[in-house]
Each structure stands twice: as structure tokens, then as C-alpha cells.
């Protein structure tokens, strides 16, 4: 047995996993030595009394964590105001030097001039006979042994006698770690002791797990939400990565790796990589720790207002499809929504997949930006140009358009006259010869029809059309068959204030301004002298030319004769074929 004054036996962590198999006698039978010696039990008992007395005098057993290691000393956090210091020579040369984060069992011996607590390293006793093994097994205490070899199914350990640790209880993950234990001094617990068969089975895993549990509890108590920690990627999964923070594992979820969309953690991270992370949530009760990587990077929305403007064109990748539209990533971590209503001018889109799919690279126009709400509205149809602008340029009132009947409603029919432009033909503008109950009485969806533009409203995106306006009327035929100067016959419908309404044909009503009646001629002056024969000859000539009466008298008689119901002759003074406007005058009476 080692005679170091620093050796003591730690308290039991867990109960033994198996029962002892002992012969009937309470002590194992050992060969008699050639010279009388003290029994091992008596020596061990005396040692324990000395050790316990020294423990009470010098300090208690403490679980500590290595903070830093220099060329001569190991600095340990023992939960006091000051750190403890331990000489590096206290560790066996065959073992690796402790590293920051390692857990140690120490006791306080006093304080040095610099204010550090002077520590001593505890080790479990390395028993050298069966009685010591029996006591360690009965008490459930840990013992020290040296790993001698890797054998089939586990490890062999020298604990004074040959012992065995099954591979599953070595506390290692693989064979490579088991190989590293050869030659190392370890702590273990006896799970099976058969003195008769000299069979000793150990469990190192229960010890390492207990130490890890203590360290984990300490680490969880130290961590606070928002703290920045350093860790190593231990493993990768589809949903994230597990990070080793030195005794405890934290989960870095895939959604917290980057502000951009991550398809797989393996695309960005690799096992063994060291990262600085932010603690997002600590659940000490459930031993759960959530970590974030993207939280230490600038948020991409911080520069959105300075980078993008309303009306600007952007190019991005469709990242996901929703019932109401498609999301497009236009910058790392910045997505905009193209609503279904902004995908096409010409047709109603029911599903975004009719236009785009995940992974497609498309161009869009920014319709609105709300950095506060982190929302950007995009338009796809705007990249194709506004068809109403072109329609307003080439369609004017009176022009004729052609297209298929798109839809019908009780009040009219919508006709597609251009890509993204539809016009309404009101039910009253479909036909002139009869009253319709529904547009379907005359029209069918998909039927190609011609219509006349009545009005176009580019701002309101409205177009009024008429089909009946293209059906020839009596006025159209009259205008086509006559010209200025023609004499036509019409029926006087009414006369009022010198204006007559004249019907030239069925449905053709025209106004005619009648000539004003001339004042009556003054009577010839009475003369008593000789008659002026030249003046008399002029009067007779005038009467002959005017048909036997003076012009004023004839005109007055013709005007007075125009009355309702008369059929009279009229002369066309002007005629505009485009506007179908004409003016007439009363033809001279014959």
C-alpha cells in the first residue's frame, strides 16, 4: 500500500452493483509469512485513523475544477473567494498533466503568502491484499488501480491482484480510448468479488459518470443566459450539433447556426471545430442547454433600409412555398413575400407552384418595406411591365378591340382585350334589338367578339366596352349613302322657337333652324308728278325672277307654312361620317 500522507478514501458514490461471493470464513486465507508481520487490516485501520485526524485538522475533501496550468503549478477553482494552487509534481509522471476543465478531489492545507489556498491531491487507496478488497467492496468505496492491458471484452487492472473491467464499464467511447488507458492509474468500484475464485470485476464508468454529474451540476450553475462560451463540436445531427463545453453538452439547433437558411449542419460545421457561442437557455433541472451561433453575428435586417428601396428590382431564390404565396431570399437572412395576387396580370393564381418552385431563381420588384416588422412585399408581375400603360396608349374612345369572353356575371361580360387587360361589356351594351336577362342569352365563355371602346380608366384599371355600338344603324346607312348638298325628304316632327325637329328615316332625328321671317315691304309713296318708268320696270323684273312675288314675301310664306306633320324637302349643309353629325336646311319652296 502507498505510504503517502495525502491518500484518503472518498465517500461512496453509488452502491455496489453485485453481491460478494465469499467462503464461509470472514477473512481470506493467506499464506503465512516467513517472518511475523502486522495484519493488513490493523495497518489499514491505523492509517485511516491518522488520515482522518489529519483531514479534520488540515481541511475537508473538496471537488475542484482546473482553471489554468503553468510550468510549475495547477490553479484550481474550489468555490472559495481565492483559487487553490497545487504543485504539478503532485501528479504521476506517467499520466498526462491536468487540463483546464478537469475535475480534481483536493483538500486545503493552508494559504501561501500570495493568498492562494495550498492544496493536496486525494487518491483512493490502492489495496494490496484480499482483506482490503473485501472492505472496499463492502463499503462501496472507490479503489485505485493501474490498467495493464486491453483484452477481449475489456481491460485488465492491477489492484494488488488481477482485476477485470468489461468494455461497457470502462467509461470510454471506443477501442482507441481504451488503448489510451493502458498504463494509467484509474479510480474504479468493485462490482464483484469472489475470493475463492480470485475473481475481481471493476466498474470505472460509474465513477466517471458520478464525477461528470458533479462537474455538470457545477457548470450549469455557472452558466447564465446571454453569456458567451467557447465549445467544441462533438457530433452532428440532422437537427443541429452537440457542443462540448467542458463537461456538459449543449445543443446548437439548426435554426440558430446562421441567419441564412441551413439545409444541413454538416454544410457549415465539422466535428472537432471550436466555436464561440451564446447561451440562449439554461434548464438546470433537465440538464438542457440551448446555444446560438448566429446571435453573435450582425442581424441582416439591420441594413435592409439602406440596401433596398421601394420600386427597385431584386433577384433571389425561392426558399419556401405557402398557401398565400412564395418567400424569396433576396439577401442572406432577408426574405420577401410574393403574394398570389402579385404573380400574374392575366390570370388568377391559385397556388404559387403554378408560377415558381423552391430553388427557382427569380426577379421581382420591391412593393413595400417594413424593417420594424421585418417584412418585404415583392411583385413578380411588375417585372413584365404594366399592360394597362400600353393599353391606354393604343386604345381610345371609339376604337375597336377584339378578344375572348373571359367571364360573365348577371350585369355583363368581361372580355380579355390584351394580356392582363379586361374590359366590361354591360348587359345593356350587348344588343340593341332586345332586352337580355343574362349575358349568356347571347354570349358564351371563350367566344371571340369585337367591341367598341366607350371609356378607358388607366388609374382605376377599368375599361368600358360596347358590342351593340358596332351593329350598323339607320343613321350609319344614311351617312354612308349621302353627302353635303344632297336634297332629302323628311317629316317635320315638331316646330318650336324657329327650330324644327325632322325625321329623315327610322330613328334618324335631326334639328333644322328655320329662316327668320322678313319684315313686310313699305308701301310705295304716292306721287302727284310724272311716273318713274325705270323704277316700275325694275319692280316687275324682280317679281318675275322670284316667281311672281317679292323675295321677302315668299320667304315669310315658306316659314309660316312649316308645321308639325308636314313632309318637306331639306338640303344637307354638313355631314361628319366619324361622329355621325349632320346639319340640314329647309329647301326653297318650288
C-alpha positions as CSV (number, residue, x, y, z in Angstrom):
1,X,0.0,0.0,0.0
2,X,1.2,3.5,-0.8
3,X,2.5,5.3,2.3
4,X,1.8,8.9,1.1
5,X,0.3,11.1,3.8
6,X,-2.1,12.6,1.1
7,X,-4.0,9.4,0.5
8,X,-7.6,9.0,1.8
9,X,-10.8,7.2,0.8
10,X,-13.5,9.3,-0.9
11,X,-17.1,8.7,0.2
12,X,-19.1,6.1,-1.8
13,X,-20.9,7.5,-4.8
14,X,-23.2,4.6,-5.7
15,X,-23.9,1.2,-4.1
16,X,-22.2,-1.9,-5.4
17,X,-23.7,-3.4,-8.5
18,X,-23.3,-7.0,-7.5
19,X,-23.0,-9.2,-4.3
20,X,-19.9,-10.6,-2.9
21,X,-19.2,-14.2,-3.2
22,X,-17.3,-15.2,-0.1
23,X,-16.4,-18.5,1.5
24,X,-17.7,-19.4,5.0
25,X,-14.8,-17.7,6.8
26,X,-15.0,-13.9,7.2
27,X,-11.3,-13.3,6.3
28,X,-9.5,-14.8,3.2
29,X,-6.9,-17.4,3.9
30,X,-3.4,-16.1,3.2
31,X,0.0,-17.9,3.2
32,X,1.9,-17.5,6.4
33,X,4.9,-15.2,6.0
34,X,8.3,-16.4,6.9
35,X,8.6,-13.6,9.5
36,X,5.8,-12.2,11.7
37,X,4.1,-9.1,10.3
38,X,1.2,-7.0,11.3
39,X,-2.1,-7.9,9.8
40,X,-3.0,-5.7,6.8
41,X,-6.4,-4.8,8.4
42,X,-4.6,-3.5,11.5
43,X,-2.2,-1.4,9.4
44,X,-5.0,0.0,7.3
45,X,-7.1,0.8,10.3
46,X,-4.2,2.7,11.9
47,X,-3.6,4.5,8.6
48,X,-7.3,5.6,8.4
49,X,-7.2,7.0,11.9
50,X,-4.1,9.0,11.1
51,X,-5.6,10.2,7.8
52,X,-9.0,11.1,9.3
53,X,-7.3,13.0,12.1
54,X,-5.2,14.9,9.6
55,X,-8.3,15.6,7.4
56,X,-10.1,17.1,10.3
57,X,-7.1,19.2,11.3
58,X,-6.0,20.3,7.8
59,X,-9.3,20.6,5.9
60,X,-12.1,18.8,4.2
61,X,-12.3,16.9,0.9
62,X,-13.4,19.3,-1.9
63,X,-14.3,18.8,-5.6
64,X,-12.4,21.4,-7.6
65,X,-12.1,22.4,-11.3
66,X,-8.8,23.1,-13.0
67,X,-8.7,26.7,-14.2
68,X,-5.2,27.2,-15.6
69,X,-1.9,25.2,-15.7
70,X,1.6,26.7,-15.9
71,X,5.1,25.2,-15.9
72,X,5.0,24.5,-12.1
73,X,1.5,24.8,-10.7
74,X,-2.1,23.9,-11.3
75,X,-4.7,26.5,-10.3
76,X,-8.0,25.0,-9.1
77,X,-11.4,26.7,-8.6
78,X,-12.6,25.3,-5.2
79,X,-15.6,27.6,-4.7
80,X,-13.7,29.9,-2.4
81,X,-13.0,33.6,-2.9
82,X,-9.5,32.8,-4.0
83,X,-8.3,29.9,-6.1
84,X,-6.3,27.0,-4.8
85,X,-2.8,26.1,-6.0
86,X,-1.4,22.6,-6.4
87,X,2.2,21.6,-7.4
88,X,2.4,20.0,-10.8
89,X,4.8,17.4,-9.2
90,X,1.8,16.0,-7.2
91,X,0.7,14.2,-10.4
92,X,2.4,11.0,-11.5
93,X,4.9,11.5,-14.4
94,X,3.3,8.6,-16.3
95,X,0.0,10.5,-16.5
96,X,-0.9,13.5,-18.6
97,X,-0.9,16.9,-16.9
98,X,-4.3,18.1,-16.0
99,X,-6.1,20.5,-18.4
100,X,-8.4,23.4,-17.8
101,X,-11.9,22.0,-17.0
102,X,-10.6,18.7,-15.4
103,X,-12.2,17.8,-12.1
104,X,-10.0,17.1,-9.1
105,X,-10.6,15.9,-5.5
106,X,-8.4,18.1,-3.2
107,X,-8.2,19.4,0.4
108,X,-7.0,22.7,1.8
109,X,-3.7,22.6,3.7
110,X,-3.5,26.4,4.3
111,X,-2.7,29.7,2.4
112,X,0.5,30.8,0.9
113,X,2.0,34.4,1.1
114,X,0.2,35.3,-2.2
115,X,-3.2,34.5,-0.8
116,X,-3.7,31.2,-2.7
117,X,-5.1,28.2,-0.9
118,X,-2.5,25.4,-0.7
119,X,-4.0,22.2,-1.8
120,X,-3.2,18.5,-1.6
121,X,-4.4,15.8,-4.0
122,X,-6.5,13.0,-2.8
123,X,-6.2,9.5,-4.1
124,X,-8.2,6.4,-3.3
125,X,-6.1,3.7,-1.6
126,X,-4.5,1.0,-3.8
127,X,-5.2,-2.1,-1.9
128,X,-2.6,-4.9,-1.9
129,X,-4.5,-7.9,-0.4
130,X,-7.9,-9.6,-0.3
131,X,-8.9,-8.1,3.0
132,X,-8.6,-4.6,1.7
133,X,-10.6,-5.5,-1.4
134,X,-13.3,-7.1,0.7
135,X,-13.6,-3.9,2.8
136,X,-13.7,-1.6,-0.2
137,X,-16.4,-3.8,-1.8
138,X,-18.4,-3.9,1.4
139,X,-18.2,-0.2,2.0
140,X,-18.8,0.6,-1.7
141,X,-15.7,2.9,-1.8
142,X,-13.5,3.6,-4.8
143,X,-10.1,1.9,-5.2
144,X,-7.1,2.8,-7.3
145,X,-5.7,0.5,-9.9
146,X,-3.3,0.6,-12.9
147,X,-4.6,-0.5,-16.3
148,X,-2.2,-3.2,-17.5
149,X,-3.7,-4.3,-20.9
150,X,-6.6,-4.3,-23.3
151,X,-8.0,-7.8,-23.5
152,X,-11.0,-9.4,-25.2
153,X,-14.1,-7.8,-23.8
154,X,-12.4,-5.1,-21.7
155,X,-9.4,-4.2,-19.6
156,X,-7.2,-5.9,-17.0
157,X,-6.3,-3.8,-14.0
158,X,-3.7,-4.3,-11.2
159,X,-5.3,-3.5,-7.9
160,X,-2.9,-5.6,-5.9
161,X,-4.5,-8.6,-7.6
162,X,-5.5,-9.0,-11.2
163,X,-9.0,-7.5,-11.9
164,X,-11.1,-7.1,-14.9
165,X,-13.3,-4.2,-16.3
166,X,-15.9,-5.0,-19.0
167,X,-15.5,-2.8,-22.0
168,X,-19.0,-1.4,-21.4
169,X,-18.0,-0.2,-17.9
170,X,-14.7,1.4,-18.8
171,X,-16.2,4.8,-19.4
172,X,-14.7,5.1,-22.9
173,X,-16.5,5.5,-26.2
174,X,-14.3,3.3,-28.4
175,X,-11.3,1.0,-28.5
176,X,-8.9,3.9,-29.2
177,X,-9.8,5.5,-25.9
178,X,-9.4,2.1,-24.1
179,X,-5.9,1.9,-25.5
180,X,-5.0,5.3,-24.1
181,X,-5.9,4.0,-20.6
182,X,-3.1,1.3,-20.6
183,X,-0.5,2.3,-18.0
184,X,-2.8,4.9,-16.5
185,X,-3.9,5.0,-12.9
186,X,-7.7,4.9,-12.6
187,X,-10.4,5.0,-10.0
188,X,-13.0,2.2,-10.0
189,X,-15.6,0.5,-7.9
190,X,-15.7,-3.2,-7.2
191,X,-18.9,-4.8,-8.5
192,X,-17.9,-8.5,-8.0
193,X,-15.5,-10.1,-5.5
194,X,-15.0,-13.9,-5.3
195,X,-12.1,-14.6,-3.0
196,X,-12.2,-18.3,-3.6
197,X,-12.0,-18.0,-7.4
198,X,-9.8,-14.9,-7.1
199,X,-12.3,-13.1,-9.4
200,X,-12.5,-9.3,-9.2
201,X,-14.7,-7.2,-11.5
202,X,-14.5,-3.4,-11.6
203,X,-16.6,-0.6,-12.8
204,X,-14.9,2.6,-13.9
205,X,-17.9,4.1,-15.7
206,X,-19.9,4.6,-12.6
207,X,-17.1,6.7,-11.2
208,X,-16.6,8.8,-14.3
209,X,-20.3,9.4,-14.6
210,X,-20.5,10.5,-11.0
211,X,-17.6,12.9,-11.5
212,X,-19.2,14.1,-14.7
213,X,-22.5,14.6,-12.9
214,X,-20.8,16.8,-10.2
215,X,-19.0,18.8,-12.9
216,X,-22.1,19.2,-14.9
217,X,-24.0,20.5,-12.0
218,X,-21.3,23.0,-11.3
219,X,-21.1,24.1,-14.9
220,X,-24.9,24.5,-15.2
221,X,-24.9,26.7,-12.1
222,X,-22.1,28.8,-13.6
223,X,-23.8,29.4,-16.9
224,X,-26.3,32.3,-17.4
225,X,-28.5,33.1,-20.4
226,X,-26.7,35.6,-22.7
227,X,-23.2,34.5,-21.7
228,X,-20.6,33.9,-24.4
229,X,-18.9,30.5,-24.1
230,X,-16.4,28.5,-26.1
231,X,-17.0,24.9,-27.1
232,X,-16.1,22.1,-29.4
233,X,-18.4,20.4,-31.9
234,X,-18.8,16.9,-30.6
235,X,-21.3,15.4,-33.0
236,X,-23.6,16.5,-35.9
237,X,-27.3,15.5,-36.5
238,X,-30.0,16.5,-39.0
239,X,-31.5,19.0,-36.5
240,X,-28.3,20.6,-35.2
241,X,-25.0,20.0,-33.4
242,X,-24.0,18.9,-29.9
243,X,-21.3,21.2,-28.4
244,X,-18.9,20.1,-25.7
245,X,-18.4,22.9,-23.2
246,X,-16.0,21.0,-21.0
247,X,-18.1,18.5,-19.0
248,X,-21.5,19.4,-20.4
249,X,-23.1,19.3,-23.8
250,X,-25.2,22.0,-25.3
251,X,-27.5,21.8,-28.4
252,X,-26.9,24.2,-31.3
253,X,-30.1,23.9,-33.2
254,X,-30.0,24.2,-37.0
255,X,-32.2,27.3,-36.9
256,X,-29.6,29.1,-34.7
257,X,-26.5,28.3,-36.8
258,X,-26.9,31.0,-39.3
259,X,-29.2,33.8,-40.3
260,X,-29.4,32.2,-43.8
261,X,-31.4,29.0,-44.3
262,X,-29.2,25.9,-43.5
263,X,-30.1,22.6,-45.2
264,X,-27.7,20.5,-43.1
265,X,-25.4,21.4,-40.2
266,X,-22.7,19.5,-41.9
267,X,-22.7,22.1,-44.7
268,X,-21.3,24.7,-42.2
269,X,-19.8,22.8,-39.2
270,X,-17.5,19.9,-38.7
271,X,-16.7,17.6,-35.7
272,X,-13.8,19.0,-33.6
273,X,-14.4,22.6,-34.7
274,X,-14.1,25.2,-31.9
275,X,-16.8,27.8,-31.7
276,X,-17.8,30.9,-29.7
277,X,-21.4,30.7,-28.9
278,X,-24.1,32.5,-26.9
279,X,-26.1,30.7,-24.2
280,X,-29.8,31.0,-25.2
281,X,-31.5,29.0,-22.5
282,X,-30.4,27.1,-19.4
283,X,-32.5,24.3,-17.9
284,X,-30.6,23.1,-14.9
285,X,-33.4,20.8,-13.8
286,X,-33.5,18.9,-17.1
287,X,-29.8,19.4,-17.8
288,X,-30.6,21.1,-21.1
289,X,-28.6,23.9,-22.6
290,X,-29.5,25.8,-25.8
291,X,-26.8,27.6,-27.7
292,X,-26.7,30.0,-30.6
293,X,-24.1,30.8,-33.2
294,X,-25.9,33.3,-35.4
295,X,-26.7,35.5,-32.4
296,X,-23.0,36.6,-32.4
297,X,-23.3,37.8,-36.0
298,X,-24.9,41.1,-37.2
299,X,-28.6,40.8,-38.0
300,X,-29.1,41.0,-41.7
301,X,-32.3,43.2,-41.3
302,X,-30.2,46.0,-39.7
303,X,-29.1,47.2,-43.2
304,X,-32.3,46.5,-45.1
305,X,-33.5,50.1,-45.2
306,X,-30.1,51.3,-46.5
307,X,-29.8,48.5,-49.1
308,X,-33.2,48.2,-50.7
309,X,-35.7,50.8,-51.9
310,X,-39.4,50.5,-53.0
311,X,-39.6,50.1,-56.7
312,X,-36.2,48.5,-57.1
313,X,-35.6,45.2,-58.8
314,X,-34.1,42.4,-56.9
315,X,-33.0,38.8,-57.7
316,X,-33.4,35.9,-55.3
317,X,-34.1,32.3,-54.6
318,X,-37.4,30.8,-53.7
319,X,-36.9,29.3,-50.2
320,X,-40.4,28.1,-49.3
321,X,-43.9,27.9,-50.6
322,X,-47.0,29.0,-48.6
323,X,-50.7,28.8,-49.3
324,X,-50.8,32.6,-49.9
325,X,-47.6,33.0,-51.9
326,X,-43.8,32.3,-52.1
327,X,-40.9,33.5,-50.0
328,X,-37.8,34.7,-51.8
329,X,-34.4,35.2,-50.2
330,X,-33.1,38.5,-51.7
331,X,-30.1,38.7,-49.3
332,X,-28.5,36.4,-46.7
333,X,-31.2,36.1,-44.0
334,X,-33.6,38.5,-45.7
335,X,-36.8,37.1,-47.3
336,X,-39.6,38.8,-49.1
337,X,-43.1,37.6,-49.9
338,X,-44.6,37.4,-53.4
339,X,-48.4,37.2,-52.8
340,X,-50.5,35.2,-55.2
341,X,-52.2,38.4,-56.4
342,X,-48.8,39.8,-57.4
343,X,-47.8,36.9,-59.6
344,X,-49.7,37.5,-62.9
345,X,-51.6,40.2,-64.6
346,X,-53.7,38.0,-66.9
347,X,-54.9,35.1,-64.8
348,X,-55.9,34.2,-61.2
349,X,-53.2,32.2,-59.5
350,X,-54.5,29.6,-57.0
351,X,-51.1,28.1,-56.0
352,X,-47.7,29.6,-56.0
353,X,-46.3,26.4,-57.6
354,X,-48.2,27.4,-60.8
355,X,-45.5,30.1,-61.2
356,X,-42.4,29.1,-59.1
357,X,-41.0,26.3,-57.1
358,X,-38.4,26.0,-54.2
359,X,-34.9,26.6,-55.6
360,X,-36.0,28.8,-58.5
361,X,-34.1,32.0,-59.0
362,X,-36.5,34.8,-60.0
363,X,-36.5,38.5,-60.4
364,X,-39.0,40.7,-58.6
365,X,-39.9,44.3,-57.8
366,X,-40.0,45.6,-54.2
367,X,-43.5,46.9,-53.5
368,X,-43.1,47.8,-49.8
369,X,-40.5,47.6,-47.0
370,X,-41.2,47.4,-43.2
371,X,-37.9,47.0,-41.3
372,X,-39.7,47.2,-38.0
373,X,-41.9,44.2,-38.8
374,X,-39.2,42.6,-40.9
375,X,-41.4,42.3,-43.9
376,X,-40.8,43.0,-47.6
377,X,-43.6,42.7,-50.2
378,X,-42.4,41.7,-53.7
379,X,-44.2,41.7,-57.1
380,X,-43.4,39.2,-59.9
381,X,-45.9,40.5,-62.5
382,X,-44.4,44.0,-62.2
383,X,-41.2,42.8,-63.9
384,X,-43.2,42.1,-67.0
385,X,-44.5,45.7,-67.4
386,X,-47.9,47.1,-66.7
387,X,-50.2,46.2,-69.6
388,X,-52.6,49.0,-68.7
389,X,-50.0,51.6,-69.7
390,X,-49.7,50.2,-73.2
391,X,-53.5,49.7,-73.4
392,X,-54.1,53.3,-72.5
393,X,-51.7,54.4,-75.3
394,X,-53.3,52.4,-78.1
395,X,-57.0,52.3,-77.0
396,X,-59.1,55.4,-77.3
397,X,-62.8,56.0,-77.1
398,X,-64.4,54.8,-80.3
399,X,-61.6,52.4,-81.2
400,X,-62.5,48.7,-81.9
401,X,-61.0,45.8,-79.9
402,X,-61.3,42.1,-80.1
403,X,-60.9,39.2,-77.6
404,X,-62.4,36.2,-75.9
405,X,-65.2,36.4,-73.4
406,X,-63.4,35.6,-70.1
407,X,-66.2,35.6,-67.5
408,X,-69.8,36.5,-67.2
409,X,-71.8,38.0,-64.4
410,X,-75.5,38.9,-64.2
411,X,-74.6,42.5,-65.0
412,X,-72.4,41.9,-68.0
413,X,-69.4,40.1,-69.6
414,X,-65.7,40.6,-69.2
415,X,-63.6,40.4,-72.4
416,X,-59.8,40.0,-72.5
417,X,-58.6,42.6,-74.9
418,X,-54.8,42.3,-74.1
419,X,-52.5,40.3,-71.8
420,X,-53.6,41.4,-68.3
421,X,-56.3,43.8,-69.6
422,X,-60.1,43.0,-69.4
423,X,-63.0,45.2,-70.3
424,X,-66.6,45.1,-69.2
425,X,-69.5,45.0,-71.7
426,X,-72.5,46.0,-69.6
427,X,-75.6,43.9,-70.3
428,X,-77.3,47.0,-71.8
429,X,-74.4,47.3,-74.3
430,X,-74.6,43.8,-75.7
431,X,-77.5,44.1,-78.2
432,X,-79.9,46.8,-79.2
433,X,-82.8,44.7,-80.6
434,X,-84.0,43.1,-77.4
435,X,-83.8,43.1,-73.6
436,X,-81.5,40.4,-72.1
437,X,-82.0,38.6,-68.8
438,X,-78.4,37.4,-68.7
439,X,-75.3,37.9,-71.0
440,X,-75.4,34.1,-71.6
441,X,-78.5,34.6,-73.6
442,X,-76.3,35.9,-76.4
443,X,-72.6,35.2,-75.4
444,X,-70.5,32.2,-74.5
445,X,-67.3,32.0,-72.4
446,X,-64.3,31.7,-74.8
447,X,-66.2,33.2,-77.7
448,X,-64.2,35.8,-79.7
449,X,-66.1,39.1,-80.0
450,X,-65.5,42.6,-81.2
451,X,-66.4,45.6,-79.2
452,X,-66.1,49.3,-79.2
453,X,-64.2,51.2,-76.5
454,X,-66.5,53.6,-74.7
455,X,-64.1,54.7,-71.9
456,X,-60.7,53.6,-70.5
457,X,-59.6,54.5,-67.0
458,X,-55.8,53.6,-66.6
459,X,-55.6,54.7,-63.0
460,X,-58.7,52.7,-61.9
461,X,-57.8,49.9,-64.4
462,X,-61.3,49.9,-65.9
463,X,-62.4,49.6,-69.5
464,X,-66.0,50.1,-70.7
465,X,-66.9,48.4,-73.9
466,X,-70.0,48.1,-76.2
467,X,-70.9,45.4,-78.6
468,X,-74.1,46.9,-79.9
469,X,-72.2,50.0,-80.9
470,X,-70.6,48.1,-83.8
471,X,-74.0,47.0,-85.2
472,X,-74.9,49.2,-88.2
473,X,-77.9,51.6,-87.6
474,X,-80.2,53.6,-89.8
475,X,-78.1,56.6,-89.2
476,X,-74.9,54.7,-90.2
477,X,-76.6,53.7,-93.5
478,X,-77.9,57.3,-94.1
479,X,-74.5,58.8,-93.6
480,X,-72.9,56.2,-95.9
481,X,-75.4,57.0,-98.7
482,X,-75.5,60.8,-98.6
483,X,-73.1,63.7,-98.9
484,X,-73.2,67.5,-98.4
485,X,-75.6,69.3,-100.9
486,X,-78.0,66.4,-101.3
487,X,-81.7,67.2,-101.1
488,X,-83.6,64.8,-98.8
489,X,-87.2,64.5,-97.8
490,X,-88.2,64.4,-94.1
491,X,-91.2,64.6,-91.9
492,X,-91.5,67.6,-89.5
493,X,-92.0,66.2,-86.0
494,X,-92.2,69.4,-84.2
495,X,-91.6,73.2,-84.6
496,X,-90.7,75.4,-81.7
497,X,-89.0,78.8,-81.5
498,X,-87.9,78.6,-85.1
499,X,-86.3,75.2,-84.8
500,X,-87.9,72.1,-86.3
501,X,-87.2,68.5,-85.5
502,X,-87.1,66.5,-88.6
503,X,-87.2,62.7,-89.1
504,X,-85.2,61.7,-92.1
505,X,-85.7,58.0,-91.6
506,X,-86.4,55.4,-88.9
507,X,-84.6,56.5,-85.8
508,X,-82.9,59.4,-87.6
509,X,-83.9,62.7,-86.0
510,X,-82.2,66.0,-87.0
511,X,-82.8,69.6,-86.0
512,X,-83.2,72.3,-88.6
513,X,-83.1,76.0,-87.9
514,X,-85.8,77.7,-89.9
515,X,-85.1,81.1,-91.6
516,X,-86.5,84.1,-89.8
517,X,-89.5,85.9,-91.5
518,X,-88.5,89.1,-93.3
519,X,-90.4,92.4,-92.5
520,X,-93.2,93.5,-94.9
521,X,-92.1,95.9,-97.7
522,X,-93.1,99.6,-97.2
523,X,-96.0,100.9,-99.4
524,X,-94.9,102.8,-102.5
525,X,-95.0,106.6,-101.9
526,X,-97.9,108.5,-103.5
527,X,-96.7,110.9,-106.1
528,X,-98.5,113.6,-107.9
529,X,-95.9,114.2,-110.6
530,X,-94.8,112.1,-113.5
531,X,-94.4,108.3,-113.1
532,X,-90.8,107.0,-112.9
533,X,-91.0,104.2,-115.6
534,X,-87.5,102.9,-114.9
535,X,-88.3,102.1,-111.3
536,X,-91.5,100.4,-112.3
537,X,-89.6,98.2,-114.8
538,X,-87.2,97.1,-112.0
539,X,-90.1,96.1,-109.8
540,X,-91.6,93.9,-112.5
541,X,-88.3,92.2,-113.2
542,X,-87.9,91.4,-109.6
543,X,-91.3,89.8,-109.3
544,X,-90.6,87.7,-112.4
545,X,-87.3,86.4,-111.0
546,X,-88.9,85.5,-107.6
547,X,-91.7,83.6,-109.2
548,X,-94.2,86.4,-109.3
549,X,-93.8,87.8,-105.8
550,X,-91.2,89.7,-103.8
551,X,-88.5,87.6,-102.0
552,X,-89.4,88.8,-98.6
553,X,-93.0,87.9,-99.0
554,X,-92.1,84.4,-100.4
555,X,-89.6,83.6,-97.6
556,X,-92.1,84.6,-95.0
557,X,-94.7,82.5,-96.6
558,X,-92.5,79.4,-96.7
559,X,-91.5,79.7,-93.0
560,X,-95.1,80.2,-91.9
561,X,-96.1,77.1,-93.8
562,X,-93.6,74.7,-91.9
563,X,-95.7,72.9,-89.3
564,X,-95.7,69.5,-87.5
565,X,-96.7,66.6,-89.7
566,X,-95.5,68.1,-92.9
567,X,-93.3,66.3,-95.3
568,X,-90.8,68.8,-96.7
569,X,-87.6,68.9,-98.6
570,X,-84.3,69.7,-96.9
571,X,-80.7,70.3,-98.1
572,X,-77.7,68.7,-96.3
573,X,-75.5,71.6,-95.2
574,X,-72.7,69.5,-93.4
575,X,-72.0,65.8,-92.6
576,X,-69.3,64.2,-90.4
577,X,-69.1,60.5,-91.0
578,X,-66.9,59.8,-88.0
579,X,-69.2,61.5,-85.4
580,X,-72.3,60.8,-87.5
581,X,-73.3,64.5,-87.1
582,X,-75.2,66.3,-89.9
583,X,-76.9,69.7,-90.4
584,X,-79.9,70.4,-92.8
585,X,-81.6,73.5,-94.1
586,X,-85.2,73.9,-95.4
587,X,-85.1,73.6,-99.2
588,X,-86.7,76.6,-101.1
589,X,-90.3,76.1,-102.0
590,X,-90.9,75.5,-105.6
